[in-house]
Amino acid sequence: MKSKLLQATALVATVALVPVATGAMAAADTSTYRELDKFLDVYNRVKADYVDKVTDEQLVKGAIDGMLAALDPHSSYVDASDFDNLRIMTEGNYGGLGLTVSMEDGAVKVVAPQEDTPAGRAGIKSGDYITHINGKLIYGGTLDEATSQMRGKPGSKVTLTLIRPGRDKPIDVTLVREVIVQRPVKWEVKGDVGYININTFSENTGADTRAAIMAIDKSLGHKPLGYVVDLRENGGGLLTQAIAVSDAFLDHGEIVSQRGRDKADIERYFAKPGDDAKGLPVVVLTDSGTASASEIVAGALQDHHRALIMGEKTFGKGSVQTLLPLGPRTALRLTTARYFTPSGRSVQEGGIEPDIRVPQLSDPDYKTRPVFREADLRRHLINEIKSPDNAVLEEDTKEDPRFTATPASLEKQGIKDFQLWYALKTVARLGGAQQVAAVTASMAKPAPSATPTRAPGTPRK
């Protein structure tokens, strides 16, 4: 079931075009053949005696799905429909609602709504469960069936029934489908602060991030005071693009390493000379939806003391999946390595702790809405290099006086995103009270539509 989503499991996809090994069976011992005999006995019994007629294709696919599900939440079989989903998520556009969803125990769960889409504007939140589509119960169905019902012709309507943990009653939301355009990077200028919102790591994210830095300079006519890079609700994507985005803010040093089963199997990735941001201050915003490729960027900039990480602890997915082709439109997505930050930290399970924890005070549900991370997933990989648990020593039961505002009081000030306002204000302080006032004023106005500027020569989708 987990195979349907690139972002639902916050995938760091390293596409390795290598054939599946066929020599592995040569090394199989007696116990291996004994277990295979057991499997064939069950297979033949089901084929002969099950109450309904079943096909070989059904049984083989079910066996493959079950085998991979027994490993970890991110290994899966990629069939033809999954290939289409991967293509859409990394490079295409589609008619739909702008939702990233996953399957959890037969229920469709919202991983994240995409910004500036019907789902995002309707207030659908990470952690919501979709129980009905157009009044029809979808519990127990497949993720493919649910996503196909939510996608459709732009301009058509669809009604979702949501269950939100912490709410007593279901929530019915009617949305109008739109063409969901993949815009991995958006930028704005707030006062003299550059704001770069990275919502996914698809094929042009690195180039678009560099282009956004140049566009901010051009818009201001000079260098900004600094940058706020927003990685909240970014479930990840391509490893190559996580490296490219990190490299845009680093001049040297290791960005990430990945390590396989063999201790000697280590691959390291380094920054190239040249910091596109010219050493200016950077604040990176994270939350529990910041995962995988996003955590690579946050971890690299944090370890190199290149950025201040602000917000909430990240998701905690520190594994690498490799696509092993099986046929023209099928593949095996297999967890083949763990990744580590430059200082040797594994974010698996634990995630990345922010340097400054900033709660999302503008969200009325932030205290009551459950937070889900990698450690909550069944059969998640265990972090073999755990840092000492200093949570008890560092615990402070006193409420931070900076974070006592209520959603209502913030609304009166025109602040709809407290975390972003706090991050922008932190950078704006470098320019004095006038810049802080300019940032606050910009937050109270509707955000302009900032089209990501592409680097010369990059293709337009």
C-alpha positions as CSV (number, residue, x, y, z in Angstrom):
1,M,0.0,0.0,0.0
2,K,2.9,2.3,0.7
3,S,4.0,2.2,-2.9
4,K,1.6,4.8,-4.1
5,L,3.4,7.9,-2.9
6,L,6.7,9.5,-3.4
7,Q,5.9,12.2,-0.7
8,A,3.6,10.1,1.6
9,T,6.7,8.3,2.7
10,A,8.9,11.2,2.1
11,L,11.1,9.3,-0.5
12,V,14.7,10.1,-1.2
13,A,14.8,8.4,-4.6
14,T,18.1,7.4,-6.0
15,V,17.3,6.0,-9.5
16,A,19.8,3.2,-10.1
17,L,19.5,1.6,-13.5
18,V,20.9,-1.8,-12.5
19,P,19.4,-5.2,-13.4
20,V,18.0,-7.3,-10.6
21,A,20.5,-9.9,-9.7
22,T,19.7,-13.4,-10.9
23,G,22.7,-15.1,-9.4
24,A,21.4,-14.7,-5.9
25,M,19.6,-18.0,-6.1
26,A,22.9,-19.8,-6.8
27,A,23.9,-19.1,-3.2
28,A,20.6,-20.2,-1.7
29,D,21.1,-22.9,1.0
30,T,18.8,-25.8,1.9
31,S,16.7,-23.6,4.3
32,T,16.0,-21.2,1.5
33,Y,14.6,-23.9,-0.7
34,R,12.6,-25.2,2.2
35,E,10.9,-21.8,2.7
36,L,10.2,-21.5,-1.0
37,D,8.5,-24.9,-0.9
38,K,6.4,-23.7,1.9
39,F,5.4,-20.6,-0.2
40,L,4.5,-22.8,-3.2
41,D,2.4,-25.1,-1.0
42,V,0.3,-22.1,0.2
43,Y,0.2,-20.6,-3.3
44,N,-1.2,-23.8,-4.8
45,R,-3.7,-24.3,-2.0
46,V,-5.1,-20.8,-2.5
47,K,-5.2,-21.2,-6.2
48,A,-7.1,-24.5,-5.9
49,D,-9.4,-24.0,-2.9
50,Y,-10.1,-20.2,-2.4
51,V,-13.8,-19.4,-2.5
52,D,-13.5,-17.2,-5.6
53,K,-11.3,-17.8,-8.6
54,V,-8.0,-15.9,-8.4
55,T,-5.4,-15.2,-11.1
56,D,-1.7,-15.9,-11.0
57,E,-1.2,-12.1,-11.3
58,Q,-3.3,-11.4,-8.2
59,L,-1.4,-13.9,-6.1
60,V,2.1,-13.0,-7.3
61,K,1.5,-9.2,-6.8
62,G,0.0,-9.9,-3.4
63,A,3.0,-12.0,-2.4
64,I,5.4,-9.4,-3.6
65,D,3.6,-6.6,-1.8
66,G,3.5,-8.6,1.4
67,M,7.2,-9.5,1.2
68,L,8.2,-5.9,0.8
69,A,5.8,-4.6,3.4
70,A,7.5,-7.0,5.9
71,L,10.8,-5.1,5.4
72,D,10.1,-1.4,6.1
73,P,7.4,1.3,5.2
74,H,9.3,2.5,2.1
75,S,10.2,-0.6,0.1
76,S,7.5,-1.5,-2.4
77,Y,6.7,-2.9,-5.8
78,V,6.1,-0.2,-8.5
79,D,3.6,-1.2,-11.1
80,A,2.4,0.8,-14.2
81,S,0.0,3.1,-12.2
82,D,2.8,3.8,-9.7
83,F,5.1,4.8,-12.6
84,D,2.4,7.3,-13.7
85,N,2.2,8.7,-10.1
86,L,6.0,9.0,-9.9
87,R,6.0,10.9,-13.2
88,I,3.3,13.2,-12.1
89,M,4.9,13.9,-8.8
90,T,8.4,14.6,-10.2
91,E,7.6,16.4,-13.4
92,G,4.0,16.5,-14.5
93,N,0.8,18.4,-13.9
94,Y,-2.7,17.0,-13.3
95,G,-6.3,17.8,-12.6
96,G,-7.0,17.3,-9.0
97,L,-7.0,18.8,-5.5
98,G,-3.4,19.2,-4.5
99,L,-3.2,16.5,-1.8
100,T,-0.4,14.1,-0.9
101,V,-2.0,11.0,0.7
102,S,-1.0,7.6,2.0
103,M,-2.7,4.4,3.1
104,E,-2.7,3.5,6.8
105,D,-4.5,0.3,8.0
106,G,-7.1,0.6,5.2
107,A,-7.7,4.3,5.7
108,V,-6.6,7.2,3.4
109,K,-4.5,9.6,5.4
110,V,-3.4,13.1,4.4
111,V,0.3,13.5,4.4
112,A,0.2,17.2,3.3
113,P,-1.9,19.6,1.3
114,Q,0.0,21.5,-1.4
115,E,0.1,25.2,-1.0
116,D,-2.2,27.4,-3.1
117,T,-4.4,24.4,-4.3
118,P,-8.0,23.6,-3.6
119,A,-7.0,21.3,-0.7
120,G,-4.7,23.9,0.8
121,R,-7.2,26.7,0.6
122,A,-10.0,24.5,2.1
123,G,-7.9,24.1,5.3
124,I,-7.3,20.3,4.9
125,K,-4.5,19.4,7.3
126,S,-1.7,16.9,7.6
127,G,-3.0,13.9,9.7
128,D,-6.6,14.2,8.5
129,Y,-8.3,11.0,7.4
130,I,-10.5,10.9,4.3
131,T,-13.4,8.5,4.9
132,H,-15.8,9.3,2.1
133,I,-15.5,10.7,-1.4
134,N,-18.8,12.1,-2.7
135,G,-20.6,10.3,0.1
136,K,-19.2,6.9,-0.7
137,L,-17.1,5.1,2.0
138,I,-13.6,4.4,0.7
139,Y,-12.3,2.6,3.8
140,G,-10.7,-0.7,2.9
141,G,-10.2,0.2,-0.8
142,T,-6.9,0.8,-2.5
143,L,-4.9,4.0,-2.6
144,D,-5.1,3.9,-6.4
145,E,-8.9,3.9,-6.3
146,A,-9.0,6.8,-3.9
147,T,-6.5,9.0,-5.8
148,S,-8.3,8.3,-9.1
149,Q,-11.6,9.5,-7.6
150,M,-10.0,12.7,-6.3
151,R,-8.4,13.5,-9.6
152,G,-10.6,14.6,-12.5
153,K,-11.5,17.3,-14.9
154,P,-10.6,20.8,-13.8
155,G,-13.7,22.7,-12.8
156,S,-15.6,19.6,-11.6
157,K,-16.6,19.3,-7.9
158,V,-15.8,16.6,-5.4
159,T,-16.9,16.3,-1.7
160,L,-14.5,14.8,0.9
161,T,-15.5,13.7,4.4
162,L,-12.7,14.1,6.8
163,I,-12.0,12.7,10.3
164,R,-9.6,15.0,12.2
165,P,-8.1,13.7,15.4
166,G,-9.2,16.0,18.2
167,R,-12.5,16.9,16.5
168,D,-15.7,15.2,17.6
169,K,-17.6,15.4,14.3
170,P,-16.6,14.6,10.7
171,I,-15.8,17.5,8.4
172,D,-17.4,17.8,4.9
173,V,-15.5,19.8,2.4
174,T,-16.6,20.5,-1.2
175,L,-13.8,21.4,-3.5
176,V,-13.5,22.3,-7.2
177,R,-10.7,20.5,-9.1
178,E,-8.0,22.6,-10.7
179,V,-4.9,22.0,-12.8
180,I,-2.3,21.3,-10.2
181,V,0.9,22.7,-11.5
182,Q,4.1,21.4,-10.0
183,R,5.9,24.5,-8.7
184,P,8.7,23.2,-6.5
185,V,10.1,26.6,-5.7
186,K,8.4,30.0,-5.0
187,W,10.0,33.2,-3.8
188,E,8.9,36.5,-2.5
189,V,10.6,39.6,-1.0
190,K,9.4,40.6,2.5
191,G,11.0,44.0,3.3
192,D,14.6,43.4,2.5
193,V,14.4,39.6,3.4
194,G,14.3,37.0,0.7
195,Y,11.7,34.2,1.2
196,I,12.2,30.9,-0.7
197,N,9.5,28.3,-0.3
198,I,10.6,24.8,-1.5
199,N,7.6,22.4,-1.4
200,T,9.1,19.4,-3.2
201,F,12.4,18.1,-4.6
202,S,11.6,17.3,-8.2
203,E,13.8,17.4,-11.3
204,N,14.4,21.2,-11.4
205,T,14.4,22.2,-7.7
206,G,18.1,22.9,-7.5
207,A,18.1,25.1,-10.6
208,D,14.9,26.8,-9.4
209,T,16.4,27.6,-6.0
210,R,19.5,29.2,-7.5
211,A,17.2,31.1,-9.9
212,A,15.1,32.3,-6.9
213,I,18.2,33.7,-5.2
214,M,19.1,35.7,-8.3
215,A,15.6,36.9,-8.8
216,I,15.4,38.2,-5.2
217,D,18.6,40.1,-5.8
218,K,17.2,41.6,-9.0
219,S,13.9,42.4,-7.4
220,L,15.6,44.4,-4.6
221,G,18.3,45.9,-6.7
222,H,20.8,44.8,-4.1
223,K,21.6,41.9,-1.8
224,P,18.9,41.1,0.8
225,L,19.6,41.1,4.6
226,G,19.3,37.3,4.4
227,Y,17.0,34.4,3.4
228,V,14.3,32.3,4.9
229,V,14.1,28.9,3.3
230,D,10.8,27.2,4.0
231,L,10.9,23.4,4.1
232,R,7.7,22.9,6.1
233,E,5.4,20.1,4.8
234,N,8.1,19.2,2.3
235,G,8.0,15.4,2.1
236,G,11.2,15.1,0.1
237,G,11.9,13.8,-3.4
238,L,15.1,13.3,-5.4
239,L,18.4,13.0,-3.6
240,T,20.2,14.8,-6.4
241,Q,18.1,17.8,-5.9
242,A,18.6,17.8,-2.1
243,I,22.3,17.9,-2.8
244,A,21.8,20.7,-5.4
245,V,19.8,22.9,-3.0
246,S,22.3,22.4,-0.2
247,D,25.1,23.3,-2.6
248,A,23.4,26.6,-3.4
249,F,24.1,27.7,0.2
250,L,27.4,26.0,0.8
251,D,30.9,26.8,-0.5
252,H,32.7,23.6,0.6
253,G,32.4,20.4,2.7
254,E,30.4,17.3,2.8
255,I,26.6,17.5,2.2
256,V,25.5,14.0,2.9
257,S,26.8,10.4,2.9
258,Q,24.9,7.2,2.3
259,R,25.9,3.9,3.8
260,G,24.7,0.4,2.7
261,R,24.7,-3.0,4.4
262,D,28.4,-3.4,4.1
263,K,30.3,-1.0,6.4
264,A,32.7,-0.2,3.6
265,D,29.9,0.7,1.2
266,I,29.9,4.5,1.8
267,E,29.2,7.2,-0.8
268,R,29.8,10.8,0.0
269,Y,28.6,14.0,-1.7
270,F,30.3,17.3,-1.4
271,A,29.6,21.0,-2.1
272,K,31.2,22.7,-5.1
273,P,33.1,26.0,-4.6
274,G,30.8,29.0,-4.7
275,D,27.9,30.0,-2.3
276,D,25.0,31.5,-4.4
277,A,23.8,33.2,-1.2
278,K,27.2,34.8,-0.7
279,G,27.4,33.9,3.0
280,L,24.3,35.9,3.9
281,P,22.3,34.7,7.0
282,V,19.9,31.9,6.3
283,V,17.0,30.6,8.5
284,V,15.5,27.3,7.6
285,L,11.9,26.6,8.6
286,T,11.0,22.9,9.5
287,D,8.1,21.0,11.0
288,S,7.0,17.4,11.4
289,G,6.2,17.2,7.6
290,T,9.8,18.1,6.7
291,A,11.2,14.8,5.6
292,S,13.9,12.9,3.8
293,A,15.4,15.1,1.1
294,S,14.3,18.1,3.2
295,E,16.1,16.7,6.2
296,I,19.3,16.3,4.1
297,V,19.2,20.0,3.4
298,A,18.4,21.1,6.9
299,G,21.0,18.7,8.4
300,A,23.8,19.8,6.0
301,L,23.2,23.5,6.7
302,Q,22.9,23.0,10.4
303,D,26.1,20.9,10.7
304,H,28.0,23.5,8.7
305,H,26.6,26.3,10.9
306,R,25.4,27.8,7.6
307,A,21.8,28.2,8.7
308,L,19.6,28.5,11.8
309,I,17.0,25.8,11.9
310,M,13.7,27.1,13.3
311,G,10.3,25.6,13.8
312,E,9.5,22.0,14.9
313,K,11.4,18.7,14.9
314,T,11.4,17.0,11.5
315,F,9.9,13.7,10.4
316,G,12.9,11.5,10.8
317,K,13.3,9.5,7.6
318,G,16.9,8.7,7.1
319,S,16.8,5.9,4.5
320,V,17.5,5.8,0.7
321,Q,15.4,4.0,-1.8
322,T,16.8,2.7,-5.1
323,L,14.6,2.0,-8.1
324,L,15.6,-1.4,-9.6
325,P,13.8,-1.9,-13.0
326,L,12.0,-5.2,-13.5
327,G,10.4,-4.4,-16.9
328,P,9.4,-1.5,-19.2
329,R,6.9,0.0,-16.6
330,T,7.6,-2.0,-13.4
331,A,10.3,-1.7,-10.8
332,L,11.3,-2.6,-7.3
333,R,11.7,0.3,-4.9
334,L,14.1,-1.1,-2.3
335,T,15.7,0.5,0.8
336,T,19.4,0.1,0.1
337,A,21.1,2.6,2.4
338,R,20.9,4.9,5.3
339,Y,22.0,8.5,4.9
340,F,24.0,10.6,7.4
341,T,24.5,14.3,7.9
342,P,28.1,15.8,7.6
343,S,28.8,15.3,11.3
344,G,27.8,11.6,11.1
345,R,24.3,12.0,12.5
346,S,21.5,9.7,11.3
347,V,18.1,11.4,11.4
348,Q,16.3,8.0,11.2
349,E,13.5,8.0,13.9
350,G,14.8,11.1,15.7
351,G,14.7,13.7,13.0
352,I,16.4,17.0,13.2
353,E,15.9,19.2,16.2
354,P,15.5,22.9,15.5
355,D,18.0,25.3,16.9
356,I,15.1,27.5,18.0
357,R,11.7,25.8,18.6
358,V,8.9,27.9,17.3
359,P,5.3,26.6,17.6
360,Q,2.7,27.4,15.0
361,L,0.6,29.6,17.2
362,S,-1.6,30.8,14.3
363,D,-3.0,27.3,14.0
364,P,-5.9,26.8,16.4
365,D,-5.3,23.0,16.4
366,Y,-1.6,23.0,16.9
367,K,-1.8,21.8,20.6
368,T,-4.4,19.1,20.1
369,R,-3.7,17.7,16.6
370,P,-1.5,14.5,16.8
371,V,1.8,14.6,15.1
372,F,3.0,11.6,13.0
373,R,6.6,10.9,12.3
374,E,8.8,8.1,10.9
375,A,9.0,6.5,14.4
376,D,5.2,6.0,14.3
377,L,5.3,3.9,11.1
378,R,5.2,0.1,11.4
379,R,8.5,-1.7,10.8
380,H,10.5,1.5,10.5
381,L,14.2,1.1,10.4
382,I,16.0,1.4,13.8
383,N,18.5,4.1,14.2
384,E,21.7,2.3,14.9
385,I,23.6,5.4,15.9
386,K,21.4,7.1,18.4
387,S,22.5,10.3,20.1
388,P,22.3,10.4,23.9
389,D,18.8,11.3,25.0
390,N,19.1,14.6,26.8
391,A,15.3,15.3,26.6
392,V,14.8,15.0,30.4
393,L,17.9,17.2,31.2
394,E,16.8,19.8,28.6
395,E,13.1,19.8,29.5
396,D,11.8,23.2,30.6
397,T,8.3,23.2,31.9
398,K,8.0,26.9,31.9
399,E,6.1,28.5,29.0
400,D,8.2,30.6,26.7
401,P,7.0,34.2,27.1
402,R,7.7,34.8,23.4
403,F,5.1,32.2,22.4
404,T,2.0,33.2,24.4
405,A,0.0,34.8,21.6
406,T,-3.3,33.3,20.6
407,P,-4.6,32.7,17.0
408,A,-7.2,35.4,17.5
409,S,-4.7,38.0,18.7
410,L,-2.4,37.1,15.8
411,E,-5.3,37.4,13.4
412,K,-5.9,41.0,14.6
413,Q,-2.3,41.8,13.7
414,G,-2.8,40.3,10.3
415,I,-0.4,37.4,11.1
416,K,-1.7,34.2,9.6
417,D,1.6,32.2,9.7
418,F,3.4,32.8,13.0
419,Q,6.4,30.6,12.3
420,L,7.1,32.4,9.0
421,W,6.6,35.8,10.6
422,Y,9.0,34.9,13.4
423,A,11.6,33.7,11.0
424,L,11.4,36.7,8.8
425,K,11.5,39.0,11.8
426,T,14.6,37.3,13.0
427,V,16.5,38.1,9.8
428,A,14.9,41.6,9.5
429,R,16.4,42.6,12.9
430,L,19.7,42.8,11.1
431,G,18.3,45.9,9.3
432,G,16.9,47.5,12.4
433,A,13.4,48.4,13.6
434,Q,12.4,49.8,10.2
435,Q,13.0,46.4,8.5
436,V,11.1,44.6,11.2
437,A,8.1,46.9,10.6
438,A,8.4,46.3,6.9
439,V,8.2,42.6,7.3
440,T,5.3,42.8,9.7
441,A,3.4,45.1,7.2
442,S,4.1,42.6,4.3
443,M,2.7,39.7,6.3
444,A,-0.6,41.6,6.8
445,K,-1.1,42.0,3.1
446,P,-2.2,39.2,0.6
447,A,0.9,37.5,-0.7
448,P,1.7,38.3,-4.4
449,S,1.8,35.5,-6.9
450,A,5.5,34.9,-7.2
451,T,6.4,32.8,-10.2
452,P,9.5,30.8,-9.8
453,T,12.2,32.0,-12.2
454,R,14.1,29.3,-14.0
455,A,17.8,29.3,-14.7
456,P,18.6,29.8,-18.4
457,G,18.4,26.6,-20.4
458,T,16.2,24.7,-17.9
459,P,13.2,23.0,-19.5
460,R,9.7,24.3,-18.8
461,K,7.0,21.7,-17.9
